[in-house]
Amino acid sequence: MKRLAFTFIVILVIIYNVQAQLKITKTYSPNGQFYIKCIPYDDQEPSLRGVSYVYNKDDKLLYTLNRGFNGISDVKNFVCISNDGKTIVYAIITGANENVDGLKSVSIYRKTKLVKSFTLSEITSCDLQVERCYLMYTNYDKVIDRGKSNWYTPGNKKVFRDGVSEQEKFLNDYAVFTTNDSLYITDPKKVVHVIDLKTFAIRPGSNFNDIYPRLKNIAQKGITDFQVFKTPYAPDASYFPNLFNNDTTGVELAKYIGMKAERLGPDYFKYKVYKVRIEAYISRNGNIEILNLDADKPLPLDSIKLFFSTHKYNVSFLPKEFDKWYFNQFFWGFRNVSDEKALQEKQEDIRLRALERERRLTLDSIDHVYIPKNLTECFIQLDKQLPIITKNEMRSLKGKNDMIAYHFSLGMWIRN
């Protein structure tokens, strides 16, 4: 079973490696006088990690924002810069975090400062409890002929399906745009919401069909150029760079703290293995900036911090366009150099886990979550916690097998 689990993890990693990519974007103001160049420091979308530079048309740097605007495309996220080069708007179509400034559905910057953020509900008045809510109208699958567009080839050109209306073509390009110090967003119900970029007031929504004749005369959007890269992965299977001299970081750290390094594999589960968790930026010159570092007891945390902070790292695999990169995966474990003691520690760990499981079976709640006593109470708790929209969707499922849709969301939460 453990070998099967390990194989499954490896397959997922391989698939992720093949598919993952990132983009450096250059988005021009509608009048072409300014542009913002966004360079990510990770491949997560959306993300704050990165840097953005604002230039004038003569390529003179005007100012720098210490954040990235990731995932820019017609179907993911939208960024624009005003005709005076001073206002930047970032709108997140999917994946917004409404609790984090800069990652809410809409963020407005004046030069280097975030001056206003809006949540999805604030803009659309959508009730998340009773309906599925999305920021923008999207119709790609309905209007784009992917075959004729050569969608998955370099230099593809958008071709609409036969019979697509002018309104749908317009919305494919301008579901969100800025003009005359206003941000226009058309939501999935075809209601147009307008945010004044000077006062930040949100005007009452208007029906798209009613105001389309005016919208098509004022809509403007800057052009975005893309540089596409494969996500840079460290050559070591731990997903963390080797040392500057190309020695393996995990192996050298194990020597430094007097432990034995164990890579994830069939024998990984045989012994008691302790883990190190690290988040860090590593720059092109090999210097590290540790953001967070933690280690299982009894690993010597101070010595581990000293090791990481006093070494340089080999990031020759990082494209020259990126001056640093974010790393948060370190798939090395550390165990006692004595096989016998490592096995004893594993047996003790198994014993303690069994005791903890027995203890938990006597509790009525864990982490402030009530544990139902029987199936009836399970349904009562689900009825209290699930939003109305989810319950209505479950009621409308055609068969019990369709509940697989909740396997990695509700199902995983219950299991955990």
Secondary structure, 3 states (H helix, E strand, C coil): CHHHHHHHHHHHHHHHHHHCEEEEEEEECCCCCEEEEEEECCCCCCCCCEEEEEEECCCCEEEEECCCCCCECCCCEEEEECCCCCEEEEEECCCCCCCCCCCCCEEEEECCEEEEEECHHHHHCCCCCCCCCCCCCCCHHHHECCCCCCCCCCCCCCCECCCCCHHHHHHHHHCEEEECCEEEEECCCCEEEEEECCCCCEEEEEEHHHHHHHHHHHCCCCCEEEEEEECCCCCCCCCCCCECCCCCHHHHHHHHHCCEEEECCHHHHCCCCEEEEEEEEEECCCCEEEEEEEECCCCCHHHHHHHHHCCCECCCCCCCCCCEEEECCCCEEEECCCHHHHHHHHHHHHHHHHHHHHHHCCCCEECCEECCCCHHHHHHHHHHHCCHHHHHHHHCCCCHHHHHHHHHHHHHHHHC
